[in-house]
Amino acid sequence: MGGVINLFGQYMQTRHRAQEVEEMPPIALFWGAKDPVIPLRHGRDAVARSEGMTLTVYERVGHFVHLDAPERFAADLTAFLLDPARKPARLRPPSRRSRLADLLAPRKR
């Protein structure tokens, strides 16, 4: 954990290194539109930087989609798992612009 978190919090994110994984399984993200812990924009950003990743958004749902909307979540997850058209996910390398923004962002250390 010391490679991503220090006394001041998390300073390395998945997006910094995930593109190093050559092949991943199909990935489905299930997100509450009113998530107070991890904003929906994080899910949208992840999908925008990938191929083969899906995002299902639950309106009027918070961080715990599986607890707030269990029937819909179970149906959506089952549909994803049984979908024969699922494809492996691939993450695109960060753009120069996003890498520059990361370099210029103040780091907590």
Phi and psi restraints in degrees (range 20) as a CNS / XPLOR table:
assign (resid 1 and name C) (resid 2 and name N)
       (resid 2 and name CA) (resid 2 and name C) 1.0 -61.6 20.0 2
assign (resid 2 and name N) (resid 2 and name CA)
       (resid 2 and name C) (resid 3 and name N) 1.0 -16.5 20.0 2
assign (resid 2 and name C) (resid 3 and name N)
       (resid 3 and name CA) (resid 3 and name C) 1.0 -79.3 20.0 2
assign (resid 3 and name N) (resid 3 and name CA)
       (resid 3 and name C) (resid 4 and name N) 1.0 -8.9 20.0 2
assign (resid 3 and name C) (resid 4 and name N)
       (resid 4 and name CA) (resid 4 and name C) 1.0 -133.1 20.0 2
assign (resid 4 and name N) (resid 4 and name CA)
       (resid 4 and name C) (resid 5 and name N) 1.0 -16.8 20.0 2
assign (resid 4 and name C) (resid 5 and name N)
       (resid 5 and name CA) (resid 5 and name C) 1.0 -131.1 20.0 2
assign (resid 5 and name N) (resid 5 and name CA)
       (resid 5 and name C) (resid 6 and name N) 1.0 137.1 20.0 2
assign (resid 5 and name C) (resid 6 and name N)
       (resid 6 and name CA) (resid 6 and name C) 1.0 -128.7 20.0 2
assign (resid 6 and name N) (resid 6 and name CA)
       (resid 6 and name C) (resid 7 and name N) 1.0 -167.4 20.0 2
assign (resid 6 and name C) (resid 7 and name N)
       (resid 7 and name CA) (resid 7 and name C) 1.0 -61.2 20.0 2
assign (resid 7 and name N) (resid 7 and name CA)
       (resid 7 and name C) (resid 8 and name N) 1.0 -22.0 20.0 2
assign (resid 7 and name C) (resid 8 and name N)
       (resid 8 and name CA) (resid 8 and name C) 1.0 -96.1 20.0 2
assign (resid 8 and name N) (resid 8 and name CA)
       (resid 8 and name C) (resid 9 and name N) 1.0 -2.7 20.0 2
assign (resid 8 and name C) (resid 9 and name N)
       (resid 9 and name CA) (resid 9 and name C) 1.0 121.4 20.0 2
assign (resid 9 and name N) (resid 9 and name CA)
       (resid 9 and name C) (resid 10 and name N) 1.0 -165.4 20.0 2
assign (resid 9 and name C) (resid 10 and name N)
       (resid 10 and name CA) (resid 10 and name C) 1.0 -80.0 20.0 2
assign (resid 10 and name N) (resid 10 and name CA)
       (resid 10 and name C) (resid 11 and name N) 1.0 128.3 20.0 2
assign (resid 10 and name C) (resid 11 and name N)
       (resid 11 and name CA) (resid 11 and name C) 1.0 -119.1 20.0 2
assign (resid 11 and name N) (resid 11 and name CA)
       (resid 11 and name C) (resid 12 and name N) 1.0 -12.3 20.0 2
assign (resid 11 and name C) (resid 12 and name N)
       (resid 12 and name CA) (resid 12 and name C) 1.0 -115.6 20.0 2
assign (resid 12 and name N) (resid 12 and name CA)
       (resid 12 and name C) (resid 13 and name N) 1.0 135.0 20.0 2
assign (resid 12 and name C) (resid 13 and name N)
       (resid 13 and name CA) (resid 13 and name C) 1.0 -116.1 20.0 2
assign (resid 13 and name N) (resid 13 and name CA)
       (resid 13 and name C) (resid 14 and name N) 1.0 160.7 20.0 2
assign (resid 13 and name C) (resid 14 and name N)
       (resid 14 and name CA) (resid 14 and name C) 1.0 -52.4 20.0 2
assign (resid 14 and name N) (resid 14 and name CA)
       (resid 14 and name C) (resid 15 and name N) 1.0 -40.4 20.0 2
assign (resid 14 and name C) (resid 15 and name N)
       (resid 15 and name CA) (resid 15 and name C) 1.0 -62.9 20.0 2
assign (resid 15 and name N) (resid 15 and name CA)
       (resid 15 and name C) (resid 16 and name N) 1.0 -19.4 20.0 2
assign (resid 15 and name C) (resid 16 and name N)
       (resid 16 and name CA) (resid 16 and name C) 1.0 -71.0 20.0 2
assign (resid 16 and name N) (resid 16 and name CA)
       (resid 16 and name C) (resid 17 and name N) 1.0 -26.3 20.0 2
assign (resid 16 and name C) (resid 17 and name N)
       (resid 17 and name CA) (resid 17 and name C) 1.0 -132.9 20.0 2
assign (resid 17 and name N) (resid 17 and name CA)
       (resid 17 and name C) (resid 18 and name N) 1.0 -9.2 20.0 2
assign (resid 17 and name C) (resid 18 and name N)
       (resid 18 and name CA) (resid 18 and name C) 1.0 -60.2 20.0 2
assign (resid 18 and name N) (resid 18 and name CA)
       (resid 18 and name C) (resid 19 and name N) 1.0 -30.6 20.0 2
assign (resid 18 and name C) (resid 19 and name N)
       (resid 19 and name CA) (resid 19 and name C) 1.0 -66.5 20.0 2
assign (resid 19 and name N) (resid 19 and name CA)
       (resid 19 and name C) (resid 20 and name N) 1.0 -11.7 20.0 2
assign (resid 19 and name C) (resid 20 and name N)
       (resid 20 and name CA) (resid 20 and name C) 1.0 -72.1 20.0 2
assign (resid 20 and name N) (resid 20 and name CA)
       (resid 20 and name C) (resid 21 and name N) 1.0 -18.8 20.0 2
assign (resid 20 and name C) (resid 21 and name N)
       (resid 21 and name CA) (resid 21 and name C) 1.0 -80.3 20.0 2
assign (resid 21 and name N) (resid 21 and name CA)
       (resid 21 and name C) (resid 22 and name N) 1.0 117.9 20.0 2
assign (resid 21 and name C) (resid 22 and name N)
       (resid 22 and name CA) (resid 22 and name C) 1.0 -67.8 20.0 2
assign (resid 22 and name N) (resid 22 and name CA)
       (resid 22 and name C) (resid 23 and name N) 1.0 -42.7 20.0 2
assign (resid 22 and name C) (resid 23 and name N)
       (resid 23 and name CA) (resid 23 and name C) 1.0 -140.9 20.0 2
assign (resid 23 and name N) (resid 23 and name CA)
       (resid 23 and name C) (resid 24 and name N) 1.0 132.0 20.0 2
assign (resid 23 and name C) (resid 24 and name N)
       (resid 24 and name CA) (resid 24 and name C) 1.0 -121.3 20.0 2
assign (resid 24 and name N) (resid 24 and name CA)
       (resid 24 and name C) (resid 25 and name N) 1.0 161.0 20.0 2
assign (resid 24 and name C) (resid 25 and name N)
       (resid 25 and name CA) (resid 25 and name C) 1.0 -70.3 20.0 2
assign (resid 25 and name N) (resid 25 and name CA)
       (resid 25 and name C) (resid 26 and name N) 1.0 168.3 20.0 2
assign (resid 25 and name C) (resid 26 and name N)
       (resid 26 and name CA) (resid 26 and name C) 1.0 -57.0 20.0 2
assign (resid 26 and name N) (resid 26 and name CA)
       (resid 26 and name C) (resid 27 and name N) 1.0 141.9 20.0 2
assign (resid 26 and name C) (resid 27 and name N)
       (resid 27 and name CA) (resid 27 and name C) 1.0 -125.6 20.0 2
assign (resid 27 and name N) (resid 27 and name CA)
       (resid 27 and name C) (resid 28 and name N) 1.0 131.0 20.0 2
assign (resid 27 and name C) (resid 28 and name N)
       (resid 28 and name CA) (resid 28 and name C) 1.0 -119.2 20.0 2
assign (resid 28 and name N) (resid 28 and name CA)
       (resid 28 and name C) (resid 29 and name N) 1.0 130.3 20.0 2
assign (resid 28 and name C) (resid 29 and name N)
       (resid 29 and name CA) (resid 29 and name C) 1.0 -105.6 20.0 2
assign (resid 29 and name N) (resid 29 and name CA)
       (resid 29 and name C) (resid 30 and name N) 1.0 134.6 20.0 2
assign (resid 29 and name C) (resid 30 and name N)
       (resid 30 and name CA) (resid 30 and name C) 1.0 -121.1 20.0 2
assign (resid 30 and name N) (resid 30 and name CA)
       (resid 30 and name C) (resid 31 and name N) 1.0 117.8 20.0 2
assign (resid 30 and name C) (resid 31 and name N)
       (resid 31 and name CA) (resid 31 and name C) 1.0 -132.3 20.0 2
assign (resid 31 and name N) (resid 31 and name CA)
       (resid 31 and name C) (resid 32 and name N) 1.0 136.0 20.0 2
assign (resid 31 and name C) (resid 32 and name N)
       (resid 32 and name CA) (resid 32 and name C) 1.0 -82.3 20.0 2
assign (resid 32 and name N) (resid 32 and name CA)
       (resid 32 and name C) (resid 33 and name N) 1.0 130.1 20.0 2
assign (resid 32 and name C) (resid 33 and name N)
       (resid 33 and name CA) (resid 33 and name C) 1.0 -63.5 20.0 2
assign (resid 33 and name N) (resid 33 and name CA)
       (resid 33 and name C) (resid 34 and name N) 1.0 -23.3 20.0 2
assign (resid 33 and name C) (resid 34 and name N)
       (resid 34 and name CA) (resid 34 and name C) 1.0 -108.7 20.0 2
assign (resid 34 and name N) (resid 34 and name CA)
       (resid 34 and name C) (resid 35 and name N) 1.0 32.4 20.0 2
assign (resid 34 and name C) (resid 35 and name N)
       (resid 35 and name CA) (resid 35 and name C) 1.0 -66.0 20.0 2
assign (resid 35 and name N) (resid 35 and name CA)
       (resid 35 and name C) (resid 36 and name N) 1.0 115.3 20.0 2
assign (resid 35 and name C) (resid 36 and name N)
       (resid 36 and name CA) (resid 36 and name C) 1.0 -84.2 20.0 2
assign (resid 36 and name N) (resid 36 and name CA)
       (resid 36 and name C) (resid 37 and name N) 1.0 -8.1 20.0 2
assign (resid 36 and name C) (resid 37 and name N)
       (resid 37 and name CA) (resid 37 and name C) 1.0 -94.3 20.0 2
assign (resid 37 and name N) (resid 37 and name CA)
       (resid 37 and name C) (resid 38 and name N) 1.0 -52.8 20.0 2
assign (resid 37 and name C) (resid 38 and name N)
       (resid 38 and name CA) (resid 38 and name C) 1.0 -125.6 20.0 2
assign (resid 38 and name N) (resid 38 and name CA)
       (resid 38 and name C) (resid 39 and name N) 1.0 111.9 20.0 2
assign (resid 38 and name C) (resid 39 and name N)
       (resid 39 and name CA) (resid 39 and name C) 1.0 -60.3 20.0 2
assign (resid 39 and name N) (resid 39 and name CA)
       (resid 39 and name C) (resid 40 and name N) 1.0 148.4 20.0 2
assign (resid 39 and name C) (resid 40 and name N)
       (resid 40 and name CA) (resid 40 and name C) 1.0 -55.2 20.0 2
assign (resid 40 and name N) (resid 40 and name CA)
       (resid 40 and name C) (resid 41 and name N) 1.0 -31.0 20.0 2
assign (resid 40 and name C) (resid 41 and name N)
       (resid 41 and name CA) (resid 41 and name C) 1.0 -59.2 20.0 2
assign (resid 41 and name N) (resid 41 and name CA)
       (resid 41 and name C) (resid 42 and name N) 1.0 -27.7 20.0 2
assign (resid 41 and name C) (resid 42 and name N)
       (resid 42 and name CA) (resid 42 and name C) 1.0 -64.4 20.0 2
assign (resid 42 and name N) (resid 42 and name CA)
       (resid 42 and name C) (resid 43 and name N) 1.0 -42.2 20.0 2
assign (resid 42 and name C) (resid 43 and name N)
       (resid 43 and name CA) (resid 43 and name C) 1.0 -66.6 20.0 2
assign (resid 43 and name N) (resid 43 and name CA)
       (resid 43 and name C) (resid 44 and name N) 1.0 -43.1 20.0 2
assign (resid 43 and name C) (resid 44 and name N)
       (resid 44 and name CA) (resid 44 and name C) 1.0 -63.9 20.0 2
assign (resid 44 and name N) (resid 44 and name CA)
       (resid 44 and name C) (resid 45 and name N) 1.0 -39.8 20.0 2
assign (resid 44 and name C) (resid 45 and name N)
       (resid 45 and name CA) (resid 45 and name C) 1.0 -63.6 20.0 2
assign (resid 45 and name N) (resid 45 and name CA)
       (resid 45 and name C) (resid 46 and name N) 1.0 -41.7 20.0 2
assign (resid 45 and name C) (resid 46 and name N)
       (resid 46 and name CA) (resid 46 and name C) 1.0 -61.5 20.0 2
assign (resid 46 and name N) (resid 46 and name CA)
       (resid 46 and name C) (resid 47 and name N) 1.0 -44.9 20.0 2
assign (resid 46 and name C) (resid 47 and name N)
       (resid 47 and name CA) (resid 47 and name C) 1.0 -67.3 20.0 2
assign (resid 47 and name N) (resid 47 and name CA)
       (resid 47 and name C) (resid 48 and name N) 1.0 -37.1 20.0 2
assign (resid 47 and name C) (resid 48 and name N)
       (resid 48 and name CA) (resid 48 and name C) 1.0 -65.7 20.0 2
assign (resid 48 and name N) (resid 48 and name CA)
       (resid 48 and name C) (resid 49 and name N) 1.0 -27.2 20.0 2
assign (resid 48 and name C) (resid 49 and name N)
       (resid 49 and name CA) (resid 49 and name C) 1.0 -97.1 20.0 2
assign (resid 49 and name N) (resid 49 and name CA)
       (resid 49 and name C) (resid 50 and name N) 1.0 18.6 20.0 2
assign (resid 49 and name C) (resid 50 and name N)
       (resid 50 and name CA) (resid 50 and name C) 1.0 -138.8 20.0 2
assign (resid 50 and name N) (resid 50 and name CA)
       (resid 50 and name C) (resid 51 and name N) 1.0 170.9 20.0 2
assign (resid 50 and name C) (resid 51 and name N)
       (resid 51 and name CA) (resid 51 and name C) 1.0 -126.2 20.0 2
assign (resid 51 and name N) (resid 51 and name CA)
       (resid 51 and name C) (resid 52 and name N) 1.0 139.3 20.0 2
assign (resid 51 and name C) (resid 52 and name N)
       (resid 52 and name CA) (resid 52 and name C) 1.0 81.0 20.0 2
assign (resid 52 and name N) (resid 52 and name CA)
       (resid 52 and name C) (resid 53 and name N) 1.0 11.2 20.0 2
assign (resid 52 and name C) (resid 53 and name N)
       (resid 53 and name CA) (resid 53 and name C) 1.0 -109.2 20.0 2
assign (resid 53 and name N) (resid 53 and name CA)
       (resid 53 and name C) (resid 54 and name N) 1.0 138.7 20.0 2
assign (resid 53 and name C) (resid 54 and name N)
       (resid 54 and name CA) (resid 54 and name C) 1.0 -115.8 20.0 2
assign (resid 54 and name N) (resid 54 and name CA)
       (resid 54 and name C) (resid 55 and name N) 1.0 155.9 20.0 2
assign (resid 54 and name C) (resid 55 and name N)
       (resid 55 and name CA) (resid 55 and name C) 1.0 -131.3 20.0 2
assign (resid 55 and name N) (resid 55 and name CA)
       (resid 55 and name C) (resid 56 and name N) 1.0 123.1 20.0 2
assign (resid 55 and name C) (resid 56 and name N)
       (resid 56 and name CA) (resid 56 and name C) 1.0 -111.5 20.0 2
assign (resid 56 and name N) (resid 56 and name CA)
       (resid 56 and name C) (resid 57 and name N) 1.0 122.7 20.0 2
assign (resid 56 and name C) (resid 57 and name N)
       (resid 57 and name CA) (resid 57 and name C) 1.0 -106.2 20.0 2
assign (resid 57 and name N) (resid 57 and name CA)
       (resid 57 and name C) (resid 58 and name N) 1.0 134.5 20.0 2
assign (resid 57 and name C) (resid 58 and name N)
       (resid 58 and name CA) (resid 58 and name C) 1.0 -109.8 20.0 2
assign (resid 58 and name N) (resid 58 and name CA)
       (resid 58 and name C) (resid 59 and name N) 1.0 111.2 20.0 2
assign (resid 58 and name C) (resid 59 and name N)
       (resid 59 and name CA) (resid 59 and name C) 1.0 -67.3 20.0 2
assign (resid 59 and name N) (resid 59 and name CA)
       (resid 59 and name C) (resid 60 and name N) 1.0 150.5 20.0 2
assign (resid 59 and name C) (resid 60 and name N)
       (resid 60 and name CA) (resid 60 and name C) 1.0 56.5 20.0 2
assign (resid 60 and name N) (resid 60 and name CA)
       (resid 60 and name C) (resid 61 and name N) 1.0 28.1 20.0 2
assign (resid 60 and name C) (resid 61 and name N)
       (resid 61 and name CA) (resid 61 and name C) 1.0 -125.6 20.0 2
assign (resid 61 and name N) (resid 61 and name CA)
       (resid 61 and name C) (resid 62 and name N) 1.0 144.9 20.0 2
assign (resid 61 and name C) (resid 62 and name N)
       (resid 62 and name CA) (resid 62 and name C) 1.0 -95.2 20.0 2
assign (resid 62 and name N) (resid 62 and name CA)
       (resid 62 and name C) (resid 63 and name N) 1.0 -141.4 20.0 2
assign (resid 62 and name C) (resid 63 and name N)
       (resid 63 and name CA) (resid 63 and name C) 1.0 -72.9 20.0 2
assign (resid 63 and name N) (resid 63 and name CA)
       (resid 63 and name C) (resid 64 and name N) 1.0 -31.2 20.0 2
assign (resid 63 and name C) (resid 64 and name N)
       (resid 64 and name CA) (resid 64 and name C) 1.0 -101.8 20.0 2
assign (resid 64 and name N) (resid 64 and name CA)
       (resid 64 and name C) (resid 65 and name N) 1.0 75.5 20.0 2
assign (resid 64 and name C) (resid 65 and name N)
       (resid 65 and name CA) (resid 65 and name C) 1.0 -55.3 20.0 2
assign (resid 65 and name N) (resid 65 and name CA)
       (resid 65 and name C) (resid 66 and name N) 1.0 -43.8 20.0 2
assign (resid 65 and name C) (resid 66 and name N)
       (resid 66 and name CA) (resid 66 and name C) 1.0 -65.3 20.0 2
assign (resid 66 and name N) (resid 66 and name CA)
       (resid 66 and name C) (resid 67 and name N) 1.0 -22.2 20.0 2
assign (resid 66 and name C) (resid 67 and name N)
       (resid 67 and name CA) (resid 67 and name C) 1.0 -94.8 20.0 2
assign (resid 67 and name N) (resid 67 and name CA)
       (resid 67 and name C) (resid 68 and name N) 1.0 -37.3 20.0 2
assign (resid 67 and name C) (resid 68 and name N)
       (resid 68 and name CA) (resid 68 and name C) 1.0 -78.0 20.0 2
assign (resid 68 and name N) (resid 68 and name CA)
       (resid 68 and name C) (resid 69 and name N) 1.0 -29.2 20.0 2
assign (resid 68 and name C) (resid 69 and name N)
       (resid 69 and name CA) (resid 69 and name C) 1.0 -140.7 20.0 2
assign (resid 69 and name N) (resid 69 and name CA)
       (resid 69 and name C) (resid 70 and name N) 1.0 60.3 20.0 2
assign (resid 69 and name C) (resid 70 and name N)
       (resid 70 and name CA) (resid 70 and name C) 1.0 -62.0 20.0 2
assign (resid 70 and name N) (resid 70 and name CA)
       (resid 70 and name C) (resid 71 and name N) 1.0 -39.1 20.0 2
assign (resid 70 and name C) (resid 71 and name N)
       (resid 71 and name CA) (resid 71 and name C) 1.0 -68.3 20.0 2
assign (resid 71 and name N) (resid 71 and name CA)
       (resid 71 and name C) (resid 72 and name N) 1.0 -46.3 20.0 2
assign (resid 71 and name C) (resid 72 and name N)
       (resid 72 and name CA) (resid 72 and name C) 1.0 -66.0 20.0 2
assign (resid 72 and name N) (resid 72 and name CA)
       (resid 72 and name C) (resid 73 and name N) 1.0 -42.5 20.0 2
assign (resid 72 and name C) (resid 73 and name N)
       (resid 73 and name CA) (resid 73 and name C) 1.0 -59.3 20.0 2
assign (resid 73 and name N) (resid 73 and name CA)
       (resid 73 and name C) (resid 74 and name N) 1.0 -46.8 20.0 2
assign (resid 73 and name C) (resid 74 and name N)
       (resid 74 and name CA) (resid 74 and name C) 1.0 -61.4 20.0 2
assign (resid 74 and name N) (resid 74 and name CA)
       (resid 74 and name C) (resid 75 and name N) 1.0 -41.6 20.0 2
assign (resid 74 and name C) (resid 75 and name N)
       (resid 75 and name CA) (resid 75 and name C) 1.0 -65.9 20.0 2
assign (resid 75 and name N) (resid 75 and name CA)
       (resid 75 and name C) (resid 76 and name N) 1.0 -43.3 20.0 2
assign (resid 75 and name C) (resid 76 and name N)
       (resid 76 and name CA) (resid 76 and name C) 1.0 -66.7 20.0 2
assign (resid 76 and name N) (resid 76 and name CA)
       (resid 76 and name C) (resid 77 and name N) 1.0 -41.4 20.0 2
assign (resid 76 and name C) (resid 77 and name N)
       (resid 77 and name CA) (resid 77 and name C) 1.0 -65.8 20.0 2
assign (resid 77 and name N) (resid 77 and name CA)
       (resid 77 and name C) (resid 78 and name N) 1.0 -42.9 20.0 2
assign (resid 77 and name C) (resid 78 and name N)
       (resid 78 and name CA) (resid 78 and name C) 1.0 -61.2 20.0 2
assign (resid 78 and name N) (resid 78 and name CA)
       (resid 78 and name C) (resid 79 and name N) 1.0 -44.3 20.0 2
assign (resid 78 and name C) (resid 79 and name N)
       (resid 79 and name CA) (resid 79 and name C) 1.0 -61.0 20.0 2
assign (resid 79 and name N) (resid 79 and name CA)
       (resid 79 and name C) (resid 80 and name N) 1.0 -41.9 20.0 2
assign (resid 79 and name C) (resid 80 and name N)
       (resid 80 and name CA) (resid 80 and name C) 1.0 -62.3 20.0 2
assign (resid 80 and name N) (resid 80 and name CA)
       (resid 80 and name C) (resid 81 and name N) 1.0 -47.7 20.0 2
assign (resid 80 and name C) (resid 81 and name N)
       (resid 81 and name CA) (resid 81 and name C) 1.0 -66.1 20.0 2
assign (resid 81 and name N) (resid 81 and name CA)
       (resid 81 and name C) (resid 82 and name N) 1.0 -31.3 20.0 2
assign (resid 81 and name C) (resid 82 and name N)
       (resid 82 and name CA) (resid 82 and name C) 1.0 -92.0 20.0 2
assign (resid 82 and name N) (resid 82 and name CA)
       (resid 82 and name C) (resid 83 and name N) 1.0 -3.2 20.0 2
assign (resid 82 and name C) (resid 83 and name N)
       (resid 83 and name CA) (resid 83 and name C) 1.0 -71.9 20.0 2
assign (resid 83 and name N) (resid 83 and name CA)
       (resid 83 and name C) (resid 84 and name N) 1.0 114.1 20.0 2
assign (resid 83 and name C) (resid 84 and name N)
       (resid 84 and name CA) (resid 84 and name C) 1.0 -70.1 20.0 2
assign (resid 84 and name N) (resid 84 and name CA)
       (resid 84 and name C) (resid 85 and name N) 1.0 -13.5 20.0 2
assign (resid 84 and name C) (resid 85 and name N)
       (resid 85 and name CA) (resid 85 and name C) 1.0 -90.6 20.0 2
assign (resid 85 and name N) (resid 85 and name CA)
       (resid 85 and name C) (resid 86 and name N) 1.0 3.7 20.0 2
assign (resid 85 and name C) (resid 86 and name N)
       (resid 86 and name CA) (resid 86 and name C) 1.0 -58.0 20.0 2
assign (resid 86 and name N) (resid 86 and name CA)
       (resid 86 and name C) (resid 87 and name N) 1.0 140.2 20.0 2
assign (resid 86 and name C) (resid 87 and name N)
       (resid 87 and name CA) (resid 87 and name C) 1.0 -123.2 20.0 2
assign (resid 87 and name N) (resid 87 and name CA)
       (resid 87 and name C) (resid 88 and name N) 1.0 152.1 20.0 2
assign (resid 87 and name C) (resid 88 and name N)
       (resid 88 and name CA) (resid 88 and name C) 1.0 -58.3 20.0 2
assign (resid 88 and name N) (resid 88 and name CA)
       (resid 88 and name C) (resid 89 and name N) 1.0 146.9 20.0 2
assign (resid 88 and name C) (resid 89 and name N)
       (resid 89 and name CA) (resid 89 and name C) 1.0 -87.5 20.0 2
assign (resid 89 and name N) (resid 89 and name CA)
       (resid 89 and name C) (resid 90 and name N) 1.0 146.8 20.0 2
assign (resid 89 and name C) (resid 90 and name N)
       (resid 90 and name CA) (resid 90 and name C) 1.0 -137.2 20.0 2
assign (resid 90 and name N) (resid 90 and name CA)
       (resid 90 and name C) (resid 91 and name N) 1.0 136.7 20.0 2
assign (resid 90 and name C) (resid 91 and name N)
       (resid 91 and name CA) (resid 91 and name C) 1.0 -100.3 20.0 2
assign (resid 91 and name N) (resid 91 and name CA)
       (resid 91 and name C) (resid 92 and name N) 1.0 134.5 20.0 2
assign (resid 91 and name C) (resid 92 and name N)
       (resid 92 and name CA) (resid 92 and name C) 1.0 -78.5 20.0 2
assign (resid 92 and name N) (resid 92 and name CA)
       (resid 92 and name C) (resid 93 and name N) 1.0 147.3 20.0 2
assign (resid 92 and name C) (resid 93 and name N)
       (resid 93 and name CA) (resid 93 and name C) 1.0 -60.7 20.0 2
assign (resid 93 and name N) (resid 93 and name CA)
       (resid 93 and name C) (resid 94 and name N) 1.0 148.5 20.0 2
assign (resid 93 and name C) (resid 94 and name N)
       (resid 94 and name CA) (resid 94 and name C) 1.0 -59.8 20.0 2
assign (resid 94 and name N) (resid 94 and name CA)
       (resid 94 and name C) (resid 95 and name N) 1.0 146.7 20.0 2
assign (resid 94 and name C) (resid 95 and name N)
       (resid 95 and name CA) (resid 95 and name C) 1.0 -70.6 20.0 2
assign (resid 95 and name N) (resid 95 and name CA)
       (resid 95 and name C) (resid 96 and name N) 1.0 163.4 20.0 2
assign (resid 95 and name C) (resid 96 and name N)
       (resid 96 and name CA) (resid 96 and name C) 1.0 -57.9 20.0 2
assign (resid 96 and name N) (resid 96 and name CA)
       (resid 96 and name C) (resid 97 and name N) 1.0 -39.0 20.0 2
assign (resid 96 and name C) (resid 97 and name N)
       (resid 97 and name CA) (resid 97 and name C) 1.0 -62.8 20.0 2
assign (resid 97 and name N) (resid 97 and name CA)
       (resid 97 and name C) (resid 98 and name N) 1.0 -44.5 20.0 2
assign (resid 97 and name C) (resid 98 and name N)
       (resid 98 and name CA) (resid 98 and name C) 1.0 -70.4 20.0 2
assign (resid 98 and name N) (resid 98 and name CA)
       (resid 98 and name C) (resid 99 and name N) 1.0 -33.6 20.0 2
assign (resid 98 and name C) (resid 99 and name N)
       (resid 99 and name CA) (resid 99 and name C) 1.0 -66.3 20.0 2
assign (resid 99 and name N) (resid 99 and name CA)
       (resid 99 and name C) (resid 100 and name N) 1.0 -39.9 20.0 2
assign (resid 99 and name C) (resid 100 and name N)
       (resid 100 and name CA) (resid 100 and name C) 1.0 -64.1 20.0 2
assign (resid 100 and name N) (resid 100 and name CA)
       (resid 100 and name C) (resid 101 and name N) 1.0 -42.6 20.0 2
assign (resid 100 and name C) (resid 101 and name N)
       (resid 101 and name CA) (resid 101 and name C) 1.0 -61.1 20.0 2
assign (resid 101 and name N) (resid 101 and name CA)
       (resid 101 and name C) (resid 102 and name N) 1.0 -39.7 20.0 2
assign (resid 101 and name C) (resid 102 and name N)
       (resid 102 and name CA) (resid 102 and name C) 1.0 -62.9 20.0 2
assign (resid 102 and name N) (resid 102 and name CA)
       (resid 102 and name C) (resid 103 and name N) 1.0 -40.3 20.0 2
assign (resid 102 and name C) (resid 103 and name N)
       (resid 103 and name CA) (resid 103 and name C) 1.0 -67.5 20.0 2
assign (resid 103 and name N) (resid 103 and name CA)
       (resid 103 and name C) (resid 104 and name N) 1.0 -36.1 20.0 2
assign (resid 103 and name C) (resid 104 and name N)
       (resid 104 and name CA) (resid 104 and name C) 1.0 -83.8 20.0 2
assign (resid 104 and name N) (resid 104 and name CA)
       (resid 104 and name C) (resid 105 and name N) 1.0 -17.9 20.0 2
assign (resid 104 and name C) (resid 105 and name N)
       (resid 105 and name CA) (resid 105 and name C) 1.0 -67.8 20.0 2
assign (resid 105 and name N) (resid 105 and name CA)
       (resid 105 and name C) (resid 106 and name N) 1.0 139.2 20.0 2
assign (resid 105 and name C) (resid 106 and name N)
       (resid 106 and name CA) (resid 106 and name C) 1.0 -65.3 20.0 2
assign (resid 106 and name N) (resid 106 and name CA)
       (resid 106 and name C) (resid 107 and name N) 1.0 134.4 20.0 2
assign (resid 106 and name C) (resid 107 and name N)
       (resid 107 and name CA) (resid 107 and name C) 1.0 -98.0 20.0 2
assign (resid 107 and name N) (resid 107 and name CA)
       (resid 107 and name C) (resid 108 and name N) 1.0 140.2 20.0 2
assign (resid 107 and name C) (resid 108 and name N)
       (resid 108 and name CA) (resid 108 and name C) 1.0 -89.9 20.0 2
assign (resid 108 and name N) (resid 108 and name CA)
       (resid 108 and name C) (resid 109 and name N) 1.0 112.7 20.0 2
